[in-house]
Amino acid sequence: MPPGIEVETARLLLRRWRFEDREPFAALNADPSVMEHFPSSLSREESDALAGRIQDHFSTRGYGPWAVEVPQRAPFIGFIGLFVPDFEAPFTPCVEIGWRLARAWWRQGLATEGAQAALAYGFEQLGLAEIVSFTVPANRRSRRVMEKLGMRYSGDFNHPRMDRHHALCRHVLYRLARSDWAATARS
Ligand SMILES: CC(C)(COP(=O)(O)OP(=O)(O)OC[C@H]1O[C@@H](n2cnc3c(N)ncnc32)[C@H](O)[C@@H]1OP(=O)(O)O)[C@@H](O)C(=O)NCCC(=O)NCCS
């Protein structure tokens, strides 16, 4: 495994994916509460295909949404990390930060903790100038994580992959420049 590809935080190990992650990943993708703000929950096949796309992202770019492990407690609870969206929008090309955790692990600050490490990786190791995040307006939990990370709301957009009339088409965009992150991290 190349150096730097795993990241440890106080409570988490952010690591490359393993084949055994696919089963717990399918379980969380089948949970309607986890997928509340997505068009639908995922079948086993759709979940495996997503895991495959994430692994391909690591292979081609050297980074991606890490598999999240809670050492000594749970080998896989979801993903947190960086991804290059493959659609066109006014803010692309860009690097996005995203997260999805099994419900049993919510509300302990774990998404924020892992995402802070992912931002540090993106700005310090990858030298990115900016990292963005987006979700539907109603996803208050995810927006709260973005806000706690110091990301700034910077307007709405229609997700190009969604039908314009679909209730989940409208998205809120948050952005964080490296200079702002560095200032926050120092304070
Ligand atoms: C979004 C998600 C990753 C957050 O994980 P988490 O580990 O619970 O996040 P944290 O504990 O770090 O922070 C969550 C924050 O949201 C707040 N929150 C929780 N439920 C909320 C709600 N219904 N409305 C507003 N805020 C809410 C929490 O209080 C916390 O903020 P606080 O620390 O100021 O109290 C998790 O809920 C998840 O996996 N959701 C499903 C997948 C998803 O929507 N992913 C994002 C797609 S863009």
The ligand as a Tripos MOL2 file, in Angstrom:
@<TRIPOS>MOLECULE
LIG
   48    50     1     0     0
SMALL
NO_CHARGES

@<TRIPOS>ATOM
      1 C1        -24.4340   12.9990    7.5170 C.3       1 LIG1
      2 C2        -23.7760   11.9590    8.4230 C.3       1 LIG1
      3 C3        -22.5260   11.4060    7.7610 C.3       1 LIG1
      4 C4        -23.4020   12.6720    9.7320 C.3       1 LIG1
      5 O1        -22.6690   11.7640   10.5450 O.3       1 LIG1
      6 P1        -22.4290   12.0120   12.0880 P.3       1 LIG1
      7 O2        -21.2290   11.2010   12.4900 O.co2     1 LIG1
      8 O3        -23.6790   11.8210   12.8400 O.co2     1 LIG1
      9 O4        -22.0410   13.5600   12.0930 O.3       1 LIG1
     10 P2        -21.4960   14.4140   13.3280 P.3       1 LIG1
     11 O5        -21.8640   13.7330   14.6110 O.co2     1 LIG1
     12 O6        -20.0560   14.7060   13.0770 O.co2     1 LIG1
     13 O7        -22.3000   15.7800   13.1710 O.3       1 LIG1
     14 C5        -23.6920   15.7690   12.9250 C.3       1 LIG1
     15 C6        -24.2690   17.1270   13.2980 C.3       1 LIG1
     16 O8        -25.5910   17.1960   12.7880 O.3       1 LIG1
     17 C7        -26.4720   17.5280   13.8500 C.3       1 LIG1
     18 N1        -27.7630   16.9410   13.5490 N.ar      1 LIG1
     19 C8        -28.1380   15.6660   13.6680 C.ar      1 LIG1
     20 N2        -29.4110   15.5190   13.2590 N.ar      1 LIG1
     21 C9        -29.8100   16.7450   12.8390 C.ar      1 LIG1
     22 C10       -31.0160   17.2560   12.3090 C.ar      1 LIG1
     23 N3        -32.0620   16.4710   12.0870 N.pl3     1 LIG1
     24 N4        -31.0760   18.5810   11.9870 N.ar      1 LIG1
     25 C11       -30.0210   19.4000   12.1840 C.ar      1 LIG1
     26 N5        -28.8390   18.9570   12.6980 N.ar      1 LIG1
     27 C12       -28.7590   17.6510   13.0130 C.ar      1 LIG1
     28 C13       -25.8290   16.9490   15.0630 C.3       1 LIG1
     29 O9        -26.3460   17.5280   16.2480 O.3       1 LIG1
     30 C14       -24.3660   17.3120   14.7840 C.3       1 LIG1
     31 O10       -24.1060   18.6900   15.0300 O.3       1 LIG1
     32 P3        -23.5290   19.2160   16.4710 P.3       1 LIG1
     33 O11       -22.1970   18.5450   16.6570 O.co2     1 LIG1
     34 O12       -23.4340   20.6930   16.2890 O.co2     1 LIG1
     35 O13       -24.5040   18.7940   17.5110 O.co2     1 LIG1
     36 C15       -24.7360   10.7820    8.7380 C.3       1 LIG1
     37 O14       -25.9150   11.3120    9.2860 O.3       1 LIG1
     38 C16       -25.0690    9.9600    7.4960 C.2       1 LIG1
     39 O15       -24.3320    9.0410    7.1320 O.2       1 LIG1
     40 N6        -26.2180   10.2920    6.8690 N.am      1 LIG1
     41 C17       -26.6810    9.5360    5.6950 C.3       1 LIG1
     42 C18       -25.8380    9.7280    4.4620 C.3       1 LIG1
     43 C19       -25.8040   11.1590    3.9890 C.2       1 LIG1
     44 O16       -26.8020   11.8600    3.9880 O.2       1 LIG1
     45 N7        -24.5990   11.5560    3.5530 N.am      1 LIG1
     46 C20       -24.3700   12.8860    3.0310 C.3       1 LIG1
     47 C21       -24.8400   12.9950    1.6510 C.3       1 LIG1
     48 S1        -24.3750   14.5560    0.9540 S.3       1 LIG1
@<TRIPOS>BOND
     1     1     2 1
     2     2     3 1
     3     2     4 1
     4     2    36 1
     5     4     5 1
     6     5     6 1
     7     6     7 2
     8     6     8 1
     9     6     9 1
    10     9    10 1
    11    10    11 2
    12    10    12 1
    13    10    13 1
    14    13    14 1
    15    14    15 1
    16    15    16 1
    17    15    30 1
    18    16    17 1
    19    17    18 1
    20    17    28 1
    21    18    19 ar
    22    18    27 ar
    23    19    20 ar
    24    20    21 ar
    25    21    22 ar
    26    21    27 ar
    27    22    23 1
    28    22    24 ar
    29    24    25 ar
    30    25    26 ar
    31    26    27 ar
    32    28    29 1
    33    28    30 1
    34    30    31 1
    35    31    32 1
    36    32    33 2
    37    32    34 1
    38    32    35 1
    39    36    37 1
    40    36    38 1
    41    38    39 2
    42    38    40 1
    43    40    41 1
    44    41    42 1
    45    42    43 1
    46    43    44 2
    47    43    45 1
    48    45    46 1
    49    46    47 1
    50    47    48 1
@<TRIPOS>SUBSTRUCTURE
     1 LIG1         1 GROUP 0 **** ****
